[in-house]
Amino acid sequence: MTRALVPLTDGVEEMEAVIVIDVLRRAGWTVTAAGMHAGLVTASRGVRLQPDASWDELDLASFDIIVIPGGRGAETLAADERLLMAVREFKSEGKWLAAICAAPVVLHAAGVLDGLSFTCYPSTAGEIKTGHWRDEKVVVDGRVVTSQGPGTAFDFALALIRLVDGGEVAGRVASQIAVGVVRKPYLPIATRICVPFIGPGDSRRASYDVVPLPPSPRLRRTSRGTRPGSPKGIHIEAQGNALGSLDRALGIAVHDPAREFLVRRIDDARVISNAVAPALPDISFRPYWKS
């Protein structure tokens, strides 16, 4: 069972804190709201929150992920060395880190955003001098997950569930709260492929080589047998009219200034191979390996 730690301090955005805690608990996670100071926490709109425990009394090593809500309290959290030390330790140990709204300033203060893609509340982006800001609801880079604000709190929490527990669990929770289809988080993939423009009705084929993909043992078997290691990417081919289906099925955003397609999003390899491909016979999927 995933154990999540949510630090709370005065000025926290109550929607982000409560929505994230509630949604994660619906997935069966053990979520501890940790007060950074004694007593009740007064949130940004005056709502008073009762933490489950004091930060100082917790065994931080027992948690799998730190989820930091935003609001005006993010500045206080970014100056709290206790939290910054924990963030650095989680990053070095390969554990999950998540922050929403203004809270990516905490990740920045801890020095864990260098070279990463991230998002945050738009007016906060100028305060973060490292990393690459993306105008997306949810951005995932490695094991660092960020989101934009109160309006994206459901997307954020469901993305965390999807990343840790898989799409089936996230879909079940989304159905419980009537959110609908779980949106795929933005995965920064810096592959730009130049191909001829393909319009509606065009019978020519477009191919995309997209890297990297998460390890997926289910994709290791090929017609030549099982290869060692995990696939480094996946080769996708789509018939002209299938491009729209491909975009909807995989969440791939296609952009065509200068007759280029920029592949920006791709779902987990298991979903592609086991769910999407059988449903779309005019699109073929082939994993490939690189040394």
C-alpha positions in Angstrom: 0.0 0.0 0.0 1.4 3.4 -1.0 2.1 5.8 1.9 1.8 9.4 1.0 2.9 12.4 3.1 1.2 15.8 2.6 2.8 18.7 4.5 0.4 21.4 5.7 1.1 24.9 6.9 -0.9 28.1 7.3 -1.8 29.6 3.9 -2.1 26.2 2.2 -4.6 26.1 -0.7 -7.4 24.1 0.9 -8.9 22.8 -2.4 -5.5 21.3 -3.4 -4.9 19.8 0.0 -8.3 18.3 0.6 -8.9 17.1 -3.0 -5.5 15.4 -3.2 -5.9 13.7 0.2 -9.4 12.5 -0.5 -8.7 11.2 -4.0 -5.6 9.3 -3.0 -7.4 7.7 0.0 -10.1 6.5 -2.4 -7.3 4.6 -4.2 -6.5 2.8 -1.0 -3.4 4.9 -0.2 -2.4 5.7 3.4 -2.2 9.5 3.4 -0.9 11.4 6.3 -1.5 15.1 6.5 1.5 16.4 8.5 1.3 19.7 10.3 4.5 21.7 10.0 3.6 23.6 13.2 1.5 22.8 16.3 -2.3 23.0 16.2 -4.8 23.6 13.4 -3.7 24.9 10.0 -5.5 27.9 8.7 -5.8 27.6 4.9 -5.7 30.4 2.4 -9.5 31.0 2.5 -9.8 30.7 6.2 -10.8 27.0 6.3 -9.2 25.3 9.3 -7.6 21.9 8.8 -6.7 19.4 11.5 -3.4 17.5 10.5 -3.2 13.8 11.2 0.2 14.2 12.9 3.1 16.6 13.5 5.9 16.5 10.9 8.5 16.0 13.7 6.9 12.9 15.1 6.8 11.0 11.7 9.3 8.4 10.4 9.8 9.9 7.0 11.6 6.8 5.6 8.3 4.9 5.9 6.7 7.0 3.1 6.8 6.4 -0.6 5.8 9.9 -1.9 5.7 13.5 -0.7 2.7 15.5 -2.2 3.0 19.2 -1.6 -0.1 21.5 -2.0 0.3 25.1 -3.0 -1.2 28.4 -1.9 0.5 31.2 -0.1 1.9 28.7 2.4 4.3 27.4 -0.3 6.7 30.2 0.5 6.8 29.1 4.1 7.4 25.5 3.1 10.2 26.5 0.7 12.0 28.1 3.6 11.5 25.1 5.9 14.8 23.1 6.0 13.0 20.0 7.4 10.9 19.7 4.3 13.8 20.6 1.9 16.0 17.9 3.4 13.2 15.3 3.0 12.6 16.3 -0.6 16.3 15.9 -1.4 16.4 12.5 0.3 13.3 11.3 -1.6 14.9 12.4 -4.8 18.2 10.7 -4.1 16.4 7.5 -3.2 14.2 7.5 -6.3 11.0 8.0 -4.5 8.1 10.0 -5.9 7.8 13.8 -5.4 4.7 15.8 -6.4 3.8 19.5 -6.1 0.9 21.6 -7.3 0.2 25.3 -7.9 2.9 27.4 -6.2 4.5 24.3 -4.4 7.1 23.6 -7.2 9.0 26.5 -5.6 9.7 24.0 -2.8 11.2 21.6 -5.3 13.2 24.5 -6.7 14.5 25.5 -3.3 15.5 21.9 -2.6 17.5 21.9 -5.9 15.6 18.9 -7.5 14.2 20.6 -10.6 17.4 21.1 -12.4 17.0 20.0 -16.0 13.5 18.7 -15.5 10.2 19.7 -17.2 7.6 20.9 -14.8 4.5 23.0 -14.5 3.1 25.3 -11.8 0.7 28.1 -11.3 1.5 30.4 -14.2 2.4 33.5 -12.2 4.8 31.4 -10.1 6.8 30.2 -13.1 9.0 33.3 -13.1 10.2 32.5 -9.6 11.7 29.1 -10.7 15.0 29.7 -12.5 15.8 26.1 -13.3 14.0 23.4 -15.3 11.7 23.8 -18.2 8.1 25.2 -17.6 5.3 23.6 -19.6 1.8 25.0 -20.0 0.1 21.7 -19.2 -2.3 20.5 -16.4 0.1 17.8 -15.2 3.7 17.2 -16.1 5.7 14.1 -15.3 9.5 14.0 -15.6 11.0 10.9 -14.1 9.5 10.6 -10.6 8.7 14.3 -10.2 5.1 15.2 -10.9 3.8 18.8 -11.0 0.5 20.5 -11.7 -0.9 24.0 -12.1 -3.5 24.8 -9.5 -6.8 24.2 -7.7 -8.6 23.6 -11.0 -6.2 20.8 -11.9 -6.2 19.1 -8.5 -8.3 16.1 -9.7 -6.1 15.6 -12.8 -3.1 15.8 -10.5 -4.3 13.2 -7.9 -5.6 10.8 -10.6 -2.3 11.1 -12.5 -0.4 10.1 -9.3 -2.7 7.1 -9.0 -2.2 6.2 -12.6 1.5 6.4 -12.4 1.8 4.3 -9.2 -1.1 1.9 -9.4 -2.0 1.9 -13.1 -4.8 3.1 -15.3 -7.4 0.5 -14.0 -7.2 1.8 -10.4 -7.2 5.5 -11.6 -10.2 4.8 -13.8 -12.1 3.2 -11.0 -11.5 6.2 -8.7 -12.3 8.7 -11.5 -15.7 6.9 -12.0 -16.4 7.0 -8.3 -16.1 10.8 -8.3 -17.7 11.3 -11.8 -14.6 12.9 -13.3 -14.8 10.7 -16.4 -11.8 9.5 -18.5 -8.5 9.9 -16.7 -6.3 12.3 -18.7 -2.9 11.2 -19.6 -0.1 13.3 -18.0 2.3 15.1 -20.1 5.5 13.1 -20.5 8.4 15.2 -21.9 9.8 13.5 -25.0 12.2 15.5 -27.0 11.9 13.6 -30.2 11.1 15.8 -33.3 10.4 13.8 -36.5 10.1 15.4 -39.9 7.6 13.5 -42.1 5.5 14.5 -45.2 2.2 16.1 -44.3 -0.7 13.7 -44.2 -4.2 15.0 -44.5 -7.7 13.5 -44.3 -8.1 10.7 -46.8 -4.4 10.5 -47.6 -3.4 6.8 -48.0 0.3 7.4 -47.3 1.7 6.2 -44.1 3.4 8.2 -41.4 5.8 6.6 -39.0 7.1 7.9 -35.6 10.0 6.7 -33.6 9.2 7.8 -30.0 11.7 7.5 -27.1 12.0 6.8 -24.3 9.3 4.5 -22.9 9.0 3.0 -19.4 10.3 -0.5 -19.0 7.6 -3.0 -20.0 8.3 -6.7 -19.7 5.3 -7.5 -21.8 6.9 -5.9 -24.8 10.1 -7.9 -24.6 8.9 -10.9 -26.7 9.3 -10.6 -30.5 9.0 -13.0 -33.4 12.7 -13.7 -32.9 12.3 -14.6 -29.2 12.9 -12.7 -26.1 15.5 -10.0 -26.1 17.4 -9.0 -22.9 16.6 -5.7 -21.3 13.7 -3.4 -21.8 12.5 -1.7 -25.0 14.0 1.8 -25.5 11.1 3.0 -27.6 8.2 2.1 -29.8 7.7 2.4 -33.6 4.3 3.6 -34.5 2.7 3.5 -38.0 -0.6 5.0 -38.8 -2.7 5.2 -42.0 -3.8 8.7 -43.0 -7.3 8.7 -41.5 -6.1 6.9 -38.5 -4.0 9.8 -37.3 -7.0 11.3 -35.5 -7.7 8.0 -33.8 -4.0 7.8 -32.8 -4.1 11.2 -31.3 -7.2 10.4 -29.3 -6.1 6.9 -28.3 -2.6 7.8 -27.2 -2.9 11.4 -26.2 -0.3 12.3 -28.8 -0.4 16.0 -29.7 0.6 16.6 -33.3 1.8 20.0 -34.4 2.3 21.0 -38.0 4.1 24.3 -38.5 6.8 23.7 -41.1 5.3 20.3 -42.0 6.7 18.6 -38.8 5.0 16.4 -36.3 6.2 16.9 -32.7 5.3 13.8 -30.6 4.6 15.2 -27.2 2.7 12.6 -25.3 2.7 8.8 -25.2 0.8 6.4 -22.9 2.4 3.6 -21.0 3.7 0.9 -23.2 1.5 -1.8 -21.6 -1.7 0.2 -22.5 -0.5 0.6 -26.1 0.4 -3.0 -26.7 -2.5 -4.6 -24.8 -5.4 -2.2 -25.2 -5.0 0.3 -28.0 -3.5 -1.8 -30.8 -6.2 -4.4 -30.9 -8.9 -1.7 -30.9 -7.2 0.1 -33.8 -6.1 -2.5 -36.4 -5.0 0.2 -38.9 -2.3 1.3 -36.5 0.7 -0.9 -35.8 2.9 -0.9 -32.8 6.4 -2.4 -32.7 8.9 -2.0 -29.8 12.5 -1.6 -30.8 15.8 -1.9 -28.9 18.9 0.3 -29.1 22.3 -0.4 -27.5 
